[in-house]
Amino acid sequence: MNLFHTIKAFADTVPGRAAVSFGTTMRGQGQNVSWGVDEVKALGRSIGWDGMQIEVGNENDLFAENGIRGPAWSFSEYLTQYGQYYDAYTAAGMPEGIIQGATFSGQIGR
């Protein structure tokens, strides 16, 4: 059993649980989405997509502060890059209905 299985097994015991949410990385700049795609493929191989929700770019409002993106990082840049990751994830086999984004982005560019 790996970490994915452990998290899914725990979540399956919660009554009324809608989904387990995993955040994927956006550390690859621009169209270099390979790290996130590798994460998505590993998740699909390990436990499948049933009951999963995938967040593209966890805590993207902290990217500039943490050095993941430059100091001028903005929400419009996030949206452009989100689209690149979305396309790459669906091309890697992830169902479209489980992809989410921008859950923590209220402070981008402030």
Buried (B, 14 or more C-beta within 10 A) or exposed (E): EEEBEEBBEEBEEEEEEEBBBBBBBBBBEEEEBEEBBBBBBEBBEBBEBEBBBBBBBBBBBBBBEEEBBEEEBBBEBBEEBBEBBBEBBEEBEBEEEBBBBBBBBEEBBE
